[in-house]
Structures are given as C-alpha cells and as structure tokens.
Amino acid sequence: MLRLGLLLAVVGADAPCVSGPRVGQRPGPYSFVMCTGPERGKTHCYICEAADRPVVIVFARSTGDGLGKLAAKLDAALATHKAAELRSWVTLLAEDQSKADAGVLAWSKKHALRNVPAGVFEDVEGPPAYRIHKDADVTVLFSVKQKVVANQAFRAGELTDAKIAAVLADLGKILPKK
C-alpha cells in the first residue's frame, strides 16, 4: 500500500499543472495595483480595455528569472506585433502591493520591460473567477475575441527556456494570420 501511495505521489508530481480559465472560457475583468508604467500606483483593469484584441495574461506568485525571460520575450513580441494590437501584462499575486511594489519595479527594470506592465493583485489566490491553482507559480493565458485559446501553467522552477519557447509558440493562436 505504501508503494502505491509513493507511486501516485511521483506520477502526480509529473502531471502538468492546470490553472486558470480553460480554453473556450471568457477571461473576466479584474483590477490590480500597477507597479510600473504610466498607471503606477493606480488600480487598473487591462481586460476591460482589451476588448477583442489578442492578449497574453500572466499570473505569477514570484518574480524569478524564468518569469523575467518570458516577460522580456513578450515585451519584444508587443513591439513586433504592434499592428495586431497585441496586449500583455504580468499580475503578481501577493497579500500587499505596497510591500511588493519595490521588488516588482526592480524586477521589471532588471529585465528591461518597456511594453509589458506589471502590478499586484492583492490576494495570493488571484481573482476568484480565474481559479489560479495553488501550486501554479506562473499561469499564462492567451485570449482573443474574449475567449481563452491557450493556457499553460508551471510550478516553481518549471519555467525553463524550452518551456518559454513552447509558451511563445502559442502566440500564433491569437495573432492574425498573414
């Protein structure tokens, strides 16, 4: 019986992390306090202004280098796909924006983010309608025309360069076909 329990624990650890709205669902509006950009210090809802545009929503519980690399690549994608009106932002999940603000700002500067704003949603569980899994360190949602078309989630330490490349491959699902 002990072996079966250990086997299930090992298999469960290898299973992909599932977090956030599923493909086909609508990402609901939520506001969070901005740590970067012109809205710094204000509560803002990017979903509300995105409308039918292609968006990449990133939820994170920590600001590690993997997240920084992903955000930097999304930052470049926003510049490359300006005509498509691609939008992206990073929402950190933390108890208190005022305590996280300086760290988020420093992280954003370290990774030279110019186009991807970052802020804090003041609840480690995330917006209730999003159902961010407690084990998900990073959840990435791709949405267009107010529908999620791709969703990837990663536990702490799982966001490697190869997985970042796989995440970025999903941009093709929301950008207009040429």
One Martini backbone bead per residue (centre of mass of N, CA, C, O) as a GRO file, in nm:
protein
  178
    1MET     BB    1   0.057   0.063  -0.020
    2LEU     BB    2   0.300   0.255  -0.003
    3ARG     BB    3   0.388   0.226  -0.300
    4LEU     BB    4   0.132   0.343  -0.426
    5GLY     BB    5   0.155   0.622  -0.294
    6LEU     BB    6   0.431   0.693  -0.417
    7LEU     BB    7   0.349   0.661  -0.711
    8LEU     BB    8   0.126   0.879  -0.710
    9ALA     BB    9   0.311   1.113  -0.624
   10VAL     BB   10   0.499   1.100  -0.870
   11VAL     BB   11   0.289   1.123  -1.094
   12GLY     BB   12   0.164   1.394  -0.993
   13ALA     BB   13   0.429   1.563  -1.026
   14ASP     BB   14   0.431   1.516  -1.355
   15ALA     BB   15   0.190   1.657  -1.391
   16PRO     BB   16   0.031   1.898  -1.517
   17CYS     BB   17  -0.047   2.215  -1.463
   18VAL     BB   18  -0.370   2.345  -1.364
   19SER     BB   19  -0.476   2.683  -1.459
   20GLY     BB   20  -0.742   2.849  -1.495
   21PRO     BB   21  -0.893   2.916  -1.761
   22ARG     BB   22  -1.034   2.759  -2.011
   23VAL     BB   23  -1.080   2.671  -2.308
   24GLY     BB   24  -1.345   2.903  -2.413
   25GLN     BB   25  -1.325   3.097  -2.200
   26ARG     BB   26  -1.380   3.390  -2.017
   27PRO     BB   27  -1.206   3.660  -1.925
   28GLY     BB   28  -1.232   3.835  -1.652
   29PRO     BB   29  -1.255   4.100  -1.474
   30TYR     BB   30  -0.971   4.285  -1.323
   31SER     BB   31  -0.801   4.442  -1.059
   32PHE     BB   32  -0.482   4.620  -1.021
   33VAL     BB   33  -0.178   4.727  -0.892
   34MET     BB   34   0.052   4.933  -1.017
   35CYS     BB   35   0.428   4.930  -1.062
   36THR     BB   36   0.415   5.026  -1.363
   37GLY     BB   37   0.404   5.283  -1.547
   38PRO     BB   38   0.152   5.526  -1.588
   39GLU     BB   39  -0.030   5.358  -1.354
   40ARG     BB   40   0.125   5.393  -1.111
   41GLY     BB   41  -0.063   5.327  -0.811
   42LYS     BB   42  -0.299   5.214  -0.974
   43THR     BB   43  -0.599   5.095  -1.063
   44HIS     BB   44  -0.638   4.824  -1.308
   45CYS     BB   45  -0.807   4.713  -1.630
   46TYR     BB   46  -0.715   4.534  -1.909
   47ILE     BB   47  -0.959   4.372  -1.995
   48CYS     BB   48  -1.150   4.617  -2.040
   49GLU     BB   49  -0.958   4.732  -2.289
   50ALA     BB   50  -0.913   4.484  -2.488
   51ALA     BB   51  -1.141   4.317  -2.579
   52ASP     BB   52  -1.066   4.155  -2.894
   53ARG     BB   53  -0.787   4.146  -2.843
   54PRO     BB   54  -0.480   4.025  -2.817
   55VAL     BB   55  -0.380   3.825  -2.523
   56VAL     BB   56  -0.138   3.816  -2.244
   57ILE     BB   57  -0.172   3.649  -1.939
   58VAL     BB   58   0.011   3.693  -1.629
   59PHE     BB   59   0.058   3.481  -1.356
   60ALA     BB   60   0.228   3.534  -1.031
   61ARG     BB   61   0.424   3.450  -0.724
   62SER     BB   62   0.704   3.518  -0.871
   63THR     BB   63   1.031   3.691  -0.955
   64GLY     BB   64   1.192   3.532  -1.169
   65ASP     BB   65   1.388   3.454  -1.441
   66GLY     BB   66   1.176   3.306  -1.605
   67LEU     BB   67   0.970   3.534  -1.602
   68GLY     BB   68   1.161   3.748  -1.719
   69LYS     BB   69   1.206   3.610  -1.992
   70LEU     BB   70   0.914   3.602  -2.077
   71ALA     BB   71   0.853   3.908  -2.054
   72ALA     BB   72   1.072   3.997  -2.258
   73LYS     BB   73   0.946   3.842  -2.500
   74LEU     BB   74   0.674   3.988  -2.485
   75ASP     BB   75   0.784   4.270  -2.523
   76ALA     BB   76   0.888   4.216  -2.811
   77ALA     BB   77   0.613   4.124  -2.930
   78LEU     BB   78   0.466   4.393  -2.901
   79ALA     BB   79   0.647   4.543  -3.102
   80THR     BB   80   0.613   4.347  -3.348
   81HIS     BB   81   0.268   4.342  -3.293
   82LYS     BB   82   0.130   4.629  -3.310
   83ALA     BB   83  -0.082   4.599  -3.545
   84ALA     BB   84  -0.244   4.370  -3.367
   85GLU     BB   85  -0.274   4.474  -3.066
   86LEU     BB   86  -0.101   4.352  -2.864
   87ARG     BB   87  -0.133   4.220  -2.529
   88SER     BB   88   0.036   4.261  -2.200
   89TRP     BB   89   0.068   4.118  -1.860
   90VAL     BB   90   0.163   4.130  -1.507
   91THR     BB   91   0.038   3.932  -1.229
   92LEU     BB   92   0.083   3.958  -0.901
   93LEU     BB   93   0.056   3.748  -0.613
   94ALA     BB   94  -0.037   3.933  -0.318
   95GLU     BB   95  -0.114   4.081  -0.017
   96ASP     BB   96   0.089   4.350  -0.071
   97GLN     BB   97   0.173   4.603  -0.273
   98SER     BB   98   0.361   4.785  -0.098
   99LYS     BB   99   0.567   4.544  -0.045
  100ALA     BB  100   0.609   4.461  -0.366
  101ASP     BB  101   0.677   4.707  -0.547
  102ALA     BB  102   0.993   4.729  -0.549
  103GLY     BB  103   1.042   4.441  -0.661
  104VAL     BB  104   0.884   4.472  -0.927
  105LEU     BB  105   1.039   4.713  -1.036
  106ALA     BB  106   1.322   4.581  -1.035
  107TRP     BB  107   1.248   4.343  -1.216
  108SER     BB  108   1.160   4.511  -1.462
  109LYS     BB  109   1.437   4.649  -1.501
  110LYS     BB  110   1.619   4.397  -1.525
  111HIS     BB  111   1.426   4.307  -1.794
  112ALA     BB  112   1.350   4.557  -1.973
  113LEU     BB  113   1.055   4.665  -1.940
  114ARG     BB  114   0.834   4.859  -2.162
  115ASN     BB  115   0.540   4.707  -2.248
  116VAL     BB  116   0.514   4.537  -1.977
  117PRO     BB  117   0.312   4.542  -1.731
  118ALA     BB  118   0.316   4.561  -1.362
  119GLY     BB  119   0.142   4.398  -1.083
  120VAL     BB  120  -0.092   4.376  -0.797
  121PHE     BB  121  -0.276   4.125  -0.652
  122GLU     BB  122  -0.447   4.131  -0.332
  123ASP     BB  123  -0.415   3.792  -0.368
  124VAL     BB  124  -0.281   3.472  -0.370
  125GLU     BB  125  -0.534   3.342  -0.535
  126GLY     BB  126  -0.667   3.550  -0.695
  127PRO     BB  127  -0.905   3.578  -0.901
  128PRO     BB  128  -1.177   3.391  -0.851
  129ALA     BB  129  -1.261   3.328  -1.160
  130TYR     BB  130  -0.962   3.198  -1.231
  131ARG     BB  131  -0.850   2.962  -1.069
  132ILE     BB  132  -0.571   2.955  -0.930
  133HIS     BB  133  -0.344   2.742  -0.862
  134LYS     BB  134  -0.156   2.681  -0.579
  135ASP     BB  135   0.097   2.549  -0.759
  136ALA     BB  136   0.108   2.800  -0.937
  137ASP     BB  137   0.353   3.024  -1.035
  138VAL     BB  138   0.267   3.012  -1.350
  139THR     BB  139   0.019   3.177  -1.561
  140VAL     BB  140  -0.084   3.139  -1.910
  141LEU     BB  141  -0.290   3.349  -2.117
  142PHE     BB  142  -0.472   3.313  -2.423
  143SER     BB  143  -0.650   3.581  -2.595
  144VAL     BB  144  -0.943   3.615  -2.816
  145LYS     BB  145  -1.240   3.745  -2.835
  146GLN     BB  146  -1.292   3.667  -2.526
  147LYS     BB  147  -1.104   3.395  -2.550
  148VAL     BB  148  -0.962   3.116  -2.458
  149VAL     BB  149  -0.686   2.935  -2.645
  150ALA     BB  150  -0.464   2.927  -2.408
  151ASN     BB  151  -0.296   2.720  -2.143
  152GLN     BB  152  -0.031   2.773  -1.902
  153ALA     BB  153   0.142   2.592  -1.635
  154PHE     BB  154   0.370   2.648  -1.345
  155ARG     BB  155   0.585   2.552  -1.135
  156ALA     BB  156   0.833   2.588  -0.948
  157GLY     BB  157   1.106   2.576  -1.183
  158GLU     BB  158   0.960   2.505  -1.481
  159LEU     BB  159   1.054   2.777  -1.635
  160THR     BB  160   1.207   2.722  -1.906
  161ASP     BB  161   1.333   2.782  -2.210
  162ALA     BB  162   1.161   2.562  -2.352
  163LYS     BB  163   0.886   2.657  -2.226
  164ILE     BB  164   0.893   2.942  -2.336
  165ALA     BB  165   0.885   2.859  -2.633
  166ALA     BB  166   0.608   2.715  -2.608
  167VAL     BB  167   0.450   2.960  -2.524
  168LEU     BB  168   0.519   3.144  -2.775
  169ALA     BB  169   0.378   2.957  -2.985
  170ASP     BB  170   0.081   3.060  -2.897
  171LEU     BB  171   0.066   3.328  -3.058
  172GLY     BB  172  -0.056   3.201  -3.324
  173LYS     BB  173  -0.355   3.177  -3.191
  174ILE     BB  174  -0.398   3.523  -3.175
  175LEU     BB  175  -0.286   3.600  -3.437
  176PRO     BB  176  -0.298   3.708  -3.734
  177LYS     BB  177  -0.311   3.599  -4.041
  178LYS     BB  178  -0.092   3.625  -4.336
   0.00000   0.00000   0.00000
